[in-house]
Amino acid sequence: MQVEEIKKICVLGCGNMGSQIALNAAIHGFEVVNMDVKEEMVAKAAAFAEQYLPGRVKKGRLTEDQARAAASRISHTTDLEKAARGADFVIEAVLERLELKRQVFRELDRICPPHSVLATNSSFIVSSKIAGVTKRPEKVCNMHFFNPALVMELVEVVQGPHTSDETVTLTMELARKMGKTPVLLQKEVYGFLVNRILAALMDEAVWLADMKVATPEDIDTAVTKALGHPMGPFRLMDLTGIDLHYDIAMEQYRETGDPKHKPSPLIVEKVVKGEHGRKTGKGWYEYKE
Ligand code: 3HC
């Protein structure tokens, strides 16, 4: 399949990542169905699209026609059959639970046409752990976006041992058509490129806070003012989710058995208290909305 033949994209998961990936695809000319099992997530994603597009017009980033066309190309549903039927390309962005992803891919394999590529946006689960439940492992890969997905340019495309070169080329082309810059990982590695680098930074930042060397605020100031990062590691954790940071660390700990990968007590405390970052109104910082 050529990238020009991709007309319909199905994005599974109406969370922060799924809803922004879907909207980004609609803005770039694709017909998109964004699906979630939870009604309230579907409603939230639809409401986000409804307020985001006029906001882009007001800011002069889109014309009224472009915003109207994007709005007409995106729909939201709780019906997986409807979302996946006839989809040329699927981007799965459901919760980071391996069994859930395997179940979703089994269903996708049954519903989607034989030519469809099934990609996962997982932050750390490699597609070789999922591809085996489908009859098309050569069409399964990782396509990893970054938060906020409407803004961040990078997409990591990861080729598993089962992924064909054709699937990789198509996924890279699709990322470009979605206005992104793809990089290719020629083999699977835990955490891919960015999350490996980011984890090293965040672990160090949490260790410094844990040792009471400096407050999270001052560590963030140090990183933004000295290293030129757009936001410090604590504010970034609030954006991506402290619960996700915990999941990634736990998964890495399970893989390596190395105690240095175990999430710090500070992180565990935040997760237990339900202070997961922006999405819960509180993480390292407080958020009014
Ligand atoms: N959703 C959508 N768009 C957003 C946004 C959001 N949550 N936050 C900001 N934006 C947009 C704004 O609308 C604005 O767009 P415009 O310039 O076209 O009008 C642009 O981003 C800049 O926004 P602001 O001026 O309000 O704020 P900043 O200049 O501080 O930028 C930021 C905000 C883009 C989030 C910037 O701070 C940043 O780049 N932070 C680092 C983000 C990062 O590192 N992401 C990677 C995380 S790791 C990850 O995702 C991996 C995963 O596996 C966990």
py3Dmol code that shows the C-alpha trace and the ligand (Angstrom):
import py3Dmol

protein = """\
ATOM      1  CA  MET A   1       0.000   0.000   0.000  1.00  0.00           C
ATOM      2  CA  GLN A   2       1.176   3.551  -0.774  1.00  0.00           C
ATOM      3  CA  VAL A   3       0.641   6.415   1.667  1.00  0.00           C
ATOM      4  CA  GLU A   4      -1.698   8.113  -0.845  1.00  0.00           C
ATOM      5  CA  GLU A   5      -4.021   5.138  -0.456  1.00  0.00           C
ATOM      6  CA  ILE A   6      -4.487   5.768   3.266  1.00  0.00           C
ATOM      7  CA  LYS A   7      -7.872   7.433   3.523  1.00  0.00           C
ATOM      8  CA  LYS A   8      -9.323   6.320   6.827  1.00  0.00           C
ATOM      9  CA  ILE A   9      -7.371   6.194  10.091  1.00  0.00           C
ATOM     10  CA  CYS A  10      -8.725   4.657  13.262  1.00  0.00           C
ATOM     11  CA  VAL A  11      -7.279   5.937  16.542  1.00  0.00           C
ATOM     12  CA  LEU A  12      -8.099   3.821  19.571  1.00  0.00           C
ATOM     13  CA  GLY A  13      -8.212   5.609  22.903  1.00  0.00           C
ATOM     14  CA  CYS A  14      -9.673   9.073  23.517  1.00  0.00           C
ATOM     15  CA  GLY A  15      -7.193   9.981  26.257  1.00  0.00           C
ATOM     16  CA  ASN A  16      -4.710  12.787  26.037  1.00  0.00           C
ATOM     17  CA  MET A  17      -2.565  11.085  23.395  1.00  0.00           C
ATOM     18  CA  GLY A  18      -5.290   9.389  21.349  1.00  0.00           C
ATOM     19  CA  SER A  19      -7.468  12.482  21.073  1.00  0.00           C
ATOM     20  CA  GLN A  20      -4.569  14.685  19.943  1.00  0.00           C
ATOM     21  CA  ILE A  21      -3.176  12.107  17.490  1.00  0.00           C
ATOM     22  CA  ALA A  22      -6.659  11.782  15.977  1.00  0.00           C
ATOM     23  CA  LEU A  23      -7.171  15.518  15.682  1.00  0.00           C
ATOM     24  CA  ASN A  24      -3.725  15.968  14.180  1.00  0.00           C
ATOM     25  CA  ALA A  25      -4.548  13.364  11.525  1.00  0.00           C
ATOM     26  CA  ALA A  26      -7.869  15.081  10.730  1.00  0.00           C
ATOM     27  CA  ILE A  27      -6.137  18.461  10.386  1.00  0.00           C
ATOM     28  CA  HIS A  28      -3.706  16.830   7.931  1.00  0.00           C
ATOM     29  CA  GLY A  29      -6.474  15.599   5.653  1.00  0.00           C
ATOM     30  CA  PHE A  30      -7.349  12.107   6.863  1.00  0.00           C
ATOM     31  CA  GLU A  31     -10.766  10.779   7.706  1.00  0.00           C
ATOM     32  CA  VAL A  32     -10.441   9.759  11.353  1.00  0.00           C
ATOM     33  CA  VAL A  33     -12.543   7.797  13.795  1.00  0.00           C
ATOM     34  CA  ASN A  34     -11.431   8.137  17.417  1.00  0.00           C
ATOM     35  CA  MET A  35     -12.772   5.367  19.630  1.00  0.00           C
ATOM     36  CA  ASP A  36     -12.865   4.667  23.360  1.00  0.00           C
ATOM     37  CA  VAL A  37     -14.874   2.228  25.455  1.00  0.00           C
ATOM     38  CA  LYS A  38     -15.718   4.969  27.945  1.00  0.00           C
ATOM     39  CA  GLU A  39     -18.534   7.364  27.005  1.00  0.00           C
ATOM     40  CA  GLU A  40     -17.051  10.170  29.100  1.00  0.00           C
ATOM     41  CA  MET A  41     -13.676   9.885  27.345  1.00  0.00           C
ATOM     42  CA  VAL A  42     -15.391  10.024  23.948  1.00  0.00           C
ATOM     43  CA  ALA A  43     -17.364  13.106  25.022  1.00  0.00           C
ATOM     44  CA  LYS A  44     -14.198  14.753  26.366  1.00  0.00           C
ATOM     45  CA  ALA A  45     -12.276  14.134  23.113  1.00  0.00           C
ATOM     46  CA  ALA A  46     -15.160  15.467  21.012  1.00  0.00           C
ATOM     47  CA  ALA A  47     -15.412  18.563  23.231  1.00  0.00           C
ATOM     48  CA  PHE A  48     -11.645  19.103  22.947  1.00  0.00           C
ATOM     49  CA  ALA A  49     -11.810  18.998  19.118  1.00  0.00           C
ATOM     50  CA  GLU A  50     -14.768  21.401  19.180  1.00  0.00           C
ATOM     51  CA  GLN A  51     -12.911  24.003  21.211  1.00  0.00           C
ATOM     52  CA  TYR A  52      -9.410  23.431  19.742  1.00  0.00           C
ATOM     53  CA  LEU A  53     -10.257  24.010  16.078  1.00  0.00           C
ATOM     54  CA  PRO A  54     -11.942  27.434  16.519  1.00  0.00           C
ATOM     55  CA  GLY A  55      -9.042  28.341  18.832  1.00  0.00           C
ATOM     56  CA  ARG A  56      -6.593  27.655  15.977  1.00  0.00           C
ATOM     57  CA  VAL A  57      -8.656  29.902  13.706  1.00  0.00           C
ATOM     58  CA  LYS A  58      -8.647  32.683  16.304  1.00  0.00           C
ATOM     59  CA  LYS A  59      -4.848  32.347  16.591  1.00  0.00           C
ATOM     60  CA  GLY A  60      -4.489  32.507  12.795  1.00  0.00           C
ATOM     61  CA  ARG A  61      -3.001  28.987  12.613  1.00  0.00           C
ATOM     62  CA  LEU A  62      -5.868  27.569  10.508  1.00  0.00           C
ATOM     63  CA  THR A  63      -8.359  29.197   8.164  1.00  0.00           C
ATOM     64  CA  GLU A  64     -12.061  28.794   8.860  1.00  0.00           C
ATOM     65  CA  ASP A  65     -12.333  26.441   5.886  1.00  0.00           C
ATOM     66  CA  GLN A  66      -9.447  24.290   7.105  1.00  0.00           C
ATOM     67  CA  ALA A  67     -10.944  24.064  10.603  1.00  0.00           C
ATOM     68  CA  ARG A  68     -14.388  23.227   9.217  1.00  0.00           C
ATOM     69  CA  ALA A  69     -12.917  20.555   6.935  1.00  0.00           C
ATOM     70  CA  ALA A  70     -10.943  19.024   9.826  1.00  0.00           C
ATOM     71  CA  ALA A  71     -14.063  18.978  12.005  1.00  0.00           C
ATOM     72  CA  SER A  72     -16.011  17.219   9.257  1.00  0.00           C
ATOM     73  CA  ARG A  73     -13.307  14.547   8.902  1.00  0.00           C
ATOM     74  CA  ILE A  74     -13.178  13.478  12.566  1.00  0.00           C
ATOM     75  CA  SER A  75     -15.768  11.492  14.491  1.00  0.00           C
ATOM     76  CA  HIS A  76     -15.838   9.908  17.935  1.00  0.00           C
ATOM     77  CA  THR A  77     -17.464   6.661  18.994  1.00  0.00           C
ATOM     78  CA  THR A  78     -17.600   3.870  21.564  1.00  0.00           C
ATOM     79  CA  ASP A  79     -18.193   1.329  18.776  1.00  0.00           C
ATOM     80  CA  LEU A  80     -14.985  -0.536  17.867  1.00  0.00           C
ATOM     81  CA  GLU A  81     -16.540  -2.262  14.840  1.00  0.00           C
ATOM     82  CA  LYS A  82     -17.573   1.102  13.394  1.00  0.00           C
ATOM     83  CA  ALA A  83     -14.195   2.689  14.134  1.00  0.00           C
ATOM     84  CA  ALA A  84     -12.027  -0.085  12.702  1.00  0.00           C
ATOM     85  CA  ARG A  85     -14.157  -1.263   9.768  1.00  0.00           C
ATOM     86  CA  GLY A  86     -12.548  -0.085   6.535  1.00  0.00           C
ATOM     87  CA  ALA A  87      -9.630   1.595   8.322  1.00  0.00           C
ATOM     88  CA  ASP A  88      -6.446   1.630   6.235  1.00  0.00           C
ATOM     89  CA  PHE A  89      -4.272   2.380   9.244  1.00  0.00           C
ATOM     90  CA  VAL A  90      -4.876   1.956  12.966  1.00  0.00           C
ATOM     91  CA  ILE A  91      -3.033   3.777  15.759  1.00  0.00           C
ATOM     92  CA  GLU A  92      -3.723   2.189  19.126  1.00  0.00           C
ATOM     93  CA  ALA A  93      -3.383   4.499  22.135  1.00  0.00           C
ATOM     94  CA  VAL A  94      -5.283   2.638  24.845  1.00  0.00           C
ATOM     95  CA  LEU A  95      -4.071   2.157  28.424  1.00  0.00           C
ATOM     96  CA  GLU A  96      -0.555   0.787  28.859  1.00  0.00           C
ATOM     97  CA  ARG A  97      -1.642  -2.740  29.783  1.00  0.00           C
ATOM     98  CA  LEU A  98      -0.143  -5.539  27.696  1.00  0.00           C
ATOM     99  CA  GLU A  99      -3.118  -7.900  27.987  1.00  0.00           C
ATOM    100  CA  LEU A 100      -5.527  -5.127  27.014  1.00  0.00           C
ATOM    101  CA  LYS A 101      -3.424  -4.278  23.966  1.00  0.00           C
ATOM    102  CA  ARG A 102      -3.255  -7.934  22.919  1.00  0.00           C
ATOM    103  CA  GLN A 103      -7.018  -8.215  23.214  1.00  0.00           C
ATOM    104  CA  VAL A 104      -7.515  -5.019  21.194  1.00  0.00           C
ATOM    105  CA  PHE A 105      -5.145  -6.195  18.430  1.00  0.00           C
ATOM    106  CA  ARG A 106      -6.931  -9.560  18.235  1.00  0.00           C
ATOM    107  CA  GLU A 107     -10.192  -7.682  17.634  1.00  0.00           C
ATOM    108  CA  LEU A 108      -8.593  -5.287  15.167  1.00  0.00           C
ATOM    109  CA  ASP A 109      -7.167  -8.174  13.173  1.00  0.00           C
ATOM    110  CA  ARG A 110     -10.668  -9.635  12.893  1.00  0.00           C
ATOM    111  CA  ILE A 111     -12.382  -6.356  11.913  1.00  0.00           C
ATOM    112  CA  CYS A 112      -9.847  -4.487   9.748  1.00  0.00           C
ATOM    113  CA  PRO A 113      -9.292  -5.206   6.067  1.00  0.00           C
ATOM    114  CA  PRO A 114      -6.252  -7.410   5.310  1.00  0.00           C
ATOM    115  CA  HIS A 115      -4.208  -4.446   3.990  1.00  0.00           C
ATOM    116  CA  SER A 116      -4.498  -2.371   7.216  1.00  0.00           C
ATOM    117  CA  VAL A 117      -1.402  -1.593   9.256  1.00  0.00           C
ATOM    118  CA  LEU A 118      -1.876  -1.928  13.024  1.00  0.00           C
ATOM    119  CA  ALA A 119       0.457   0.375  14.975  1.00  0.00           C
ATOM    120  CA  THR A 120       0.760   0.904  18.695  1.00  0.00           C
ATOM    121  CA  ASN A 121       1.562   4.261  20.273  1.00  0.00           C
ATOM    122  CA  SER A 122       2.769   2.517  23.444  1.00  0.00           C
ATOM    123  CA  SER A 123       5.471   4.377  25.376  1.00  0.00           C
ATOM    124  CA  PHE A 124       7.318   1.184  26.230  1.00  0.00           C
ATOM    125  CA  ILE A 125       5.574  -2.010  25.073  1.00  0.00           C
ATOM    126  CA  VAL A 126       7.351  -3.299  21.970  1.00  0.00           C
ATOM    127  CA  SER A 127       5.114  -4.575  19.191  1.00  0.00           C
ATOM    128  CA  SER A 128       6.677  -8.065  19.212  1.00  0.00           C
ATOM    129  CA  LYS A 129       4.757  -8.640  22.456  1.00  0.00           C
ATOM    130  CA  ILE A 130       1.516  -7.948  20.572  1.00  0.00           C
ATOM    131  CA  ALA A 131       1.998  -8.928  16.902  1.00  0.00           C
ATOM    132  CA  GLY A 132       1.638 -12.676  17.563  1.00  0.00           C
ATOM    133  CA  VAL A 133      -2.083 -12.392  18.318  1.00  0.00           C
ATOM    134  CA  THR A 134      -2.704 -11.224  14.739  1.00  0.00           C
ATOM    135  CA  LYS A 135      -2.490 -13.042  11.414  1.00  0.00           C
ATOM    136  CA  ARG A 136      -0.536 -10.098   9.993  1.00  0.00           C
ATOM    137  CA  PRO A 137       2.556  -9.639  12.193  1.00  0.00           C
ATOM    138  CA  GLU A 138       4.422  -8.100   9.242  1.00  0.00           C
ATOM    139  CA  LYS A 139       1.906  -5.201   9.392  1.00  0.00           C
ATOM    140  CA  VAL A 140       2.378  -4.497  13.116  1.00  0.00           C
ATOM    141  CA  CYS A 141       4.815  -1.904  14.496  1.00  0.00           C
ATOM    142  CA  ASN A 142       5.326   0.831  17.087  1.00  0.00           C
ATOM    143  CA  MET A 143       4.456   4.395  16.067  1.00  0.00           C
ATOM    144  CA  HIS A 144       5.234   6.502  19.111  1.00  0.00           C
ATOM    145  CA  PHE A 145       4.045  10.117  19.382  1.00  0.00           C
ATOM    146  CA  PHE A 146       4.992  12.630  22.082  1.00  0.00           C
ATOM    147  CA  ASN A 147       2.890  14.694  24.431  1.00  0.00           C
ATOM    148  CA  PRO A 148       1.297  17.072  23.440  1.00  0.00           C
ATOM    149  CA  ALA A 149       0.889  15.156  20.192  1.00  0.00           C
ATOM    150  CA  LEU A 150      -0.536  18.145  18.295  1.00  0.00           C
ATOM    151  CA  VAL A 151       2.671  20.053  18.980  1.00  0.00           C
ATOM    152  CA  MET A 152       5.644  17.707  19.345  1.00  0.00           C
ATOM    153  CA  GLU A 153       7.217  16.964  15.985  1.00  0.00           C
ATOM    154  CA  LEU A 154       8.902  13.641  16.636  1.00  0.00           C
ATOM    155  CA  VAL A 155       7.476  10.195  15.945  1.00  0.00           C
ATOM    156  CA  GLU A 156       9.512   7.072  16.735  1.00  0.00           C
ATOM    157  CA  VAL A 157       8.847   4.200  14.336  1.00  0.00           C
ATOM    158  CA  VAL A 158      10.124   0.905  15.702  1.00  0.00           C
ATOM    159  CA  GLN A 159      10.701  -2.093  13.465  1.00  0.00           C
ATOM    160  CA  GLY A 160      10.182  -5.362  15.292  1.00  0.00           C
ATOM    161  CA  PRO A 161      11.696  -8.611  13.975  1.00  0.00           C
ATOM    162  CA  HIS A 162       8.242  -9.410  12.520  1.00  0.00           C
ATOM    163  CA  THR A 163       7.656  -5.955  10.894  1.00  0.00           C
ATOM    164  CA  SER A 164       8.139  -5.765   7.117  1.00  0.00           C
ATOM    165  CA  ASP A 165      10.221  -3.032   5.470  1.00  0.00           C
ATOM    166  CA  GLU A 166       7.086  -2.029   3.564  1.00  0.00           C
ATOM    167  CA  THR A 167       5.194  -1.384   6.822  1.00  0.00           C
ATOM    168  CA  VAL A 168       8.068   0.698   8.171  1.00  0.00           C
ATOM    169  CA  THR A 169       8.278   2.796   4.993  1.00  0.00           C
ATOM    170  CA  LEU A 170       4.519   3.353   4.999  1.00  0.00           C
ATOM    171  CA  THR A 171       4.461   4.329   8.683  1.00  0.00           C
ATOM    172  CA  MET A 172       7.340   6.785   8.208  1.00  0.00           C
ATOM    173  CA  GLU A 173       5.530   8.289   5.188  1.00  0.00           C
ATOM    174  CA  LEU A 174       2.294   8.571   7.139  1.00  0.00           C
ATOM    175  CA  ALA A 175       4.082  10.357   9.991  1.00  0.00           C
ATOM    176  CA  ARG A 176       5.449  12.869   7.458  1.00  0.00           C
ATOM    177  CA  LYS A 177       1.973  13.385   5.974  1.00  0.00           C
ATOM    178  CA  MET A 178       0.774  14.094   9.526  1.00  0.00           C
ATOM    179  CA  GLY A 179       3.327  16.929   9.712  1.00  0.00           C
ATOM    180  CA  LYS A 180       5.759  14.979  11.897  1.00  0.00           C
ATOM    181  CA  THR A 181       9.444  14.088  11.690  1.00  0.00           C
ATOM    182  CA  PRO A 182       9.868  10.327  12.009  1.00  0.00           C
ATOM    183  CA  VAL A 183      12.978   8.510  13.197  1.00  0.00           C
ATOM    184  CA  LEU A 184      13.469   4.799  12.666  1.00  0.00           C
ATOM    185  CA  LEU A 185      14.585   2.358  15.323  1.00  0.00           C
ATOM    186  CA  GLN A 186      15.886  -0.586  13.360  1.00  0.00           C
ATOM    187  CA  LYS A 187      15.448  -2.914  16.321  1.00  0.00           C
ATOM    188  CA  GLU A 188      13.345  -3.041  19.442  1.00  0.00           C
ATOM    189  CA  VAL A 189      14.887  -1.625  22.592  1.00  0.00           C
ATOM    190  CA  TYR A 190      13.191  -1.000  25.921  1.00  0.00           C
ATOM    191  CA  GLY A 191      12.025   2.663  26.210  1.00  0.00           C
ATOM    192  CA  PHE A 192      12.952   3.426  22.580  1.00  0.00           C
ATOM    193  CA  LEU A 193      15.207   6.492  22.132  1.00  0.00           C
ATOM    194  CA  VAL A 194      13.491   9.371  23.853  1.00  0.00           C
ATOM    195  CA  ASN A 195      12.065   7.684  26.940  1.00  0.00           C
ATOM    196  CA  ARG A 196      15.443   6.086  27.703  1.00  0.00           C
ATOM    197  CA  ILE A 197      17.104   9.500  27.642  1.00  0.00           C
ATOM    198  CA  LEU A 198      14.220  11.133  29.485  1.00  0.00           C
ATOM    199  CA  ALA A 199      14.129   8.425  32.178  1.00  0.00           C
ATOM    200  CA  ALA A 200      17.797   9.055  32.984  1.00  0.00           C
ATOM    201  CA  LEU A 201      17.039  12.761  33.453  1.00  0.00           C
ATOM    202  CA  MET A 202      13.873  12.199  35.477  1.00  0.00           C
ATOM    203  CA  ASP A 203      15.418   9.544  37.735  1.00  0.00           C
ATOM    204  CA  GLU A 204      18.239  11.912  38.571  1.00  0.00           C
ATOM    205  CA  ALA A 205      15.807  14.784  39.216  1.00  0.00           C
ATOM    206  CA  VAL A 206      13.618  12.645  41.509  1.00  0.00           C
ATOM    207  CA  TRP A 207      16.700  11.374  43.367  1.00  0.00           C
ATOM    208  CA  LEU A 208      17.837  14.986  43.986  1.00  0.00           C
ATOM    209  CA  ALA A 209      14.379  15.932  45.294  1.00  0.00           C
ATOM    210  CA  ASP A 210      14.190  12.757  47.381  1.00  0.00           C
ATOM    211  CA  MET A 211      17.558  13.609  48.979  1.00  0.00           C
ATOM    212  CA  LYS A 212      16.187  17.116  49.643  1.00  0.00           C
ATOM    213  CA  VAL A 213      19.090  18.648  47.746  1.00  0.00           C
ATOM    214  CA  ALA A 214      16.601  21.045  46.106  1.00  0.00           C
ATOM    215  CA  THR A 215      12.845  21.422  45.620  1.00  0.00           C
ATOM    216  CA  PRO A 216      11.148  20.181  42.433  1.00  0.00           C
ATOM    217  CA  GLU A 217      10.553  23.855  41.512  1.00  0.00           C
ATOM    218  CA  ASP A 218      14.260  24.700  41.797  1.00  0.00           C
ATOM    219  CA  ILE A 219      15.311  21.579  39.903  1.00  0.00           C
ATOM    220  CA  ASP A 220      12.893  22.557  37.111  1.00  0.00           C
ATOM    221  CA  THR A 221      14.326  26.073  37.103  1.00  0.00           C
ATOM    222  CA  ALA A 222      17.854  24.653  36.879  1.00  0.00           C
ATOM    223  CA  VAL A 223      16.990  22.452  33.894  1.00  0.00           C
ATOM    224  CA  THR A 224      15.074  25.130  31.975  1.00  0.00           C
ATOM    225  CA  LYS A 225      17.538  27.951  32.627  1.00  0.00           C
ATOM    226  CA  ALA A 226      20.799  26.000  32.302  1.00  0.00           C
ATOM    227  CA  LEU A 227      19.957  23.346  29.705  1.00  0.00           C
ATOM    228  CA  GLY A 228      17.352  25.258  27.698  1.00  0.00           C
ATOM    229  CA  HIS A 229      14.658  22.583  28.001  1.00  0.00           C
ATOM    230  CA  PRO A 230      11.159  24.030  27.432  1.00  0.00           C
ATOM    231  CA  MET A 231      10.040  22.615  30.792  1.00  0.00           C
ATOM    232  CA  GLY A 232      11.758  20.936  33.719  1.00  0.00           C
ATOM    233  CA  PRO A 233      11.452  17.208  34.516  1.00  0.00           C
ATOM    234  CA  PHE A 234       8.790  17.642  37.233  1.00  0.00           C
ATOM    235  CA  ARG A 235       6.536  19.858  35.131  1.00  0.00           C
ATOM    236  CA  LEU A 236       7.026  17.424  32.254  1.00  0.00           C
ATOM    237  CA  MET A 237       6.077  14.465  34.471  1.00  0.00           C
ATOM    238  CA  ASP A 238       2.895  16.361  35.375  1.00  0.00           C
ATOM    239  CA  LEU A 239       2.173  16.755  31.656  1.00  0.00           C
ATOM    240  CA  THR A 240       2.775  13.127  30.670  1.00  0.00           C
ATOM    241  CA  GLY A 241       1.382  11.622  33.910  1.00  0.00           C
ATOM    242  CA  ILE A 242       3.211  10.493  37.060  1.00  0.00           C
ATOM    243  CA  ASP A 243       1.222   7.225  36.834  1.00  0.00           C
ATOM    244  CA  LEU A 244       2.713   6.615  33.377  1.00  0.00           C
ATOM    245  CA  HIS A 245       6.184   7.374  34.729  1.00  0.00           C
ATOM    246  CA  TYR A 246       5.512   4.794  37.467  1.00  0.00           C
ATOM    247  CA  ASP A 247       4.291   2.184  34.939  1.00  0.00           C
ATOM    248  CA  ILE A 248       7.349   2.703  32.738  1.00  0.00           C
ATOM    249  CA  ALA A 249       9.727   2.371  35.704  1.00  0.00           C
ATOM    250  CA  MET A 250       7.952  -0.740  37.032  1.00  0.00           C
ATOM    251  CA  GLU A 251       8.018  -2.388  33.616  1.00  0.00           C
ATOM    252  CA  GLN A 252      11.718  -1.615  33.270  1.00  0.00           C
ATOM    253  CA  TYR A 253      12.352  -2.981  36.773  1.00  0.00           C
ATOM    254  CA  ARG A 254      10.461  -6.185  35.879  1.00  0.00           C
ATOM    255  CA  GLU A 255      12.518  -6.519  32.673  1.00  0.00           C
ATOM    256  CA  THR A 256      15.932  -5.875  34.200  1.00  0.00           C
ATOM    257  CA  GLY A 257      15.509  -6.786  37.878  1.00  0.00           C
ATOM    258  CA  ASP A 258      17.853  -3.850  38.521  1.00  0.00           C
ATOM    259  CA  PRO A 259      16.779  -2.012  41.732  1.00  0.00           C
ATOM    260  CA  LYS A 260      17.925   1.287  40.228  1.00  0.00           C
ATOM    261  CA  HIS A 261      14.891   1.110  37.931  1.00  0.00           C
ATOM    262  CA  LYS A 262      12.432   0.720  40.825  1.00  0.00           C
ATOM    263  CA  PRO A 263      10.222   3.843  41.108  1.00  0.00           C
ATOM    264  CA  SER A 264      11.320   6.120  43.951  1.00  0.00           C
ATOM    265  CA  PRO A 265       9.135   6.305  47.113  1.00  0.00           C
ATOM    266  CA  LEU A 266       8.286   9.892  46.119  1.00  0.00           C
ATOM    267  CA  ILE A 267       6.733   8.636  42.866  1.00  0.00           C
ATOM    268  CA  VAL A 268       4.901   5.786  44.611  1.00  0.00           C
ATOM    269  CA  GLU A 269       3.449   8.263  47.123  1.00  0.00           C
ATOM    270  CA  LYS A 270       2.135  10.501  44.336  1.00  0.00           C
ATOM    271  CA  VAL A 271       0.543   7.530  42.550  1.00  0.00           C
ATOM    272  CA  VAL A 272      -1.098   6.213  45.733  1.00  0.00           C
ATOM    273  CA  LYS A 273      -2.477   9.671  46.566  1.00  0.00           C
ATOM    274  CA  GLY A 274      -3.939   9.958  43.042  1.00  0.00           C
ATOM    275  CA  GLU A 275      -1.763  12.998  42.333  1.00  0.00           C
ATOM    276  CA  HIS A 276      -0.969  12.019  38.763  1.00  0.00           C
ATOM    277  CA  GLY A 277      -0.282  15.469  37.306  1.00  0.00           C
ATOM    278  CA  ARG A 278      -2.335  17.840  35.197  1.00  0.00           C
ATOM    279  CA  LYS A 279      -5.055  15.288  34.475  1.00  0.00           C
ATOM    280  CA  THR A 280      -5.931  14.969  38.190  1.00  0.00           C
ATOM    281  CA  GLY A 281      -5.423  18.672  38.965  1.00  0.00           C
ATOM    282  CA  LYS A 282      -2.374  17.966  41.122  1.00  0.00           C
ATOM    283  CA  GLY A 283       1.018  16.369  40.713  1.00  0.00           C
ATOM    284  CA  TRP A 284       4.250  18.101  41.609  1.00  0.00           C
ATOM    285  CA  TYR A 285       2.305  21.313  40.973  1.00  0.00           C
ATOM    286  CA  GLU A 286      -1.365  22.283  41.328  1.00  0.00           C
ATOM    287  CA  TYR A 287      -3.583  23.009  38.321  1.00  0.00           C
ATOM    288  CA  LYS A 288      -6.807  24.980  38.431  1.00  0.00           C
ATOM    289  CA  GLU A 289      -8.384  23.449  35.273  1.00  0.00           C
TER     290      GLU A 289
END
"""
ligand_1 = """\
54
3HC
N -2.085 20.580 23.766
C -2.058 21.084 22.528
N -1.336 22.168 22.195
C -0.610 22.739 23.176
C -0.586 22.249 24.504
C -1.382 21.106 24.773
N -1.419 20.538 25.985
N 0.223 23.026 25.244
C 0.697 23.972 24.425
N 0.201 23.814 23.175
C 0.511 24.611 21.996
C -0.024 26.025 22.099
O -1.326 26.114 21.592
C 0.973 26.772 21.253
O 0.667 26.580 19.885
P 0.934 27.751 18.804
O 2.246 28.359 19.105
O 0.876 27.066 17.489
O -0.169 28.713 19.017
C 2.304 26.037 21.491
O 1.938 24.733 21.937
C 3.144 26.721 22.528
O 2.357 26.824 23.718
P 2.561 27.901 24.869
O 3.117 29.153 24.261
O 1.302 28.001 25.637
O 3.566 27.217 25.886
P 5.041 26.769 25.709
O 5.785 27.585 24.710
O 5.546 26.637 27.083
O 4.913 25.277 25.089
C 4.930 22.966 25.357
C 4.254 24.260 25.750
C 4.779 22.733 23.844
C 4.228 21.847 26.102
C 6.454 23.081 25.724
O 6.573 23.437 27.071
C 7.215 21.797 25.502
O 7.666 21.519 24.399
N 7.420 21.033 26.589
C 8.153 19.762 26.538
C 7.221 18.676 26.110
C 7.931 17.374 25.991
O 9.093 17.192 26.323
N 7.202 16.365 25.485
C 7.698 15.014 25.402
C 7.271 14.273 26.604
S 7.814 12.605 26.611
C 6.557 11.771 25.907
O 5.567 12.302 25.490
C 6.774 10.310 25.772
C 5.591 9.530 26.209
O 5.841 8.189 25.939
C 5.308 9.711 27.680
"""
view = py3Dmol.view(width=600, height=400)
view.addModel(protein, "pdb")
view.setStyle({"model": 0}, {"cartoon": {"style": "trace"}})
view.addModel(ligand_1, "xyz")
view.setStyle({"model": 1}, {"stick": {}})
view.zoomTo()
view.show()
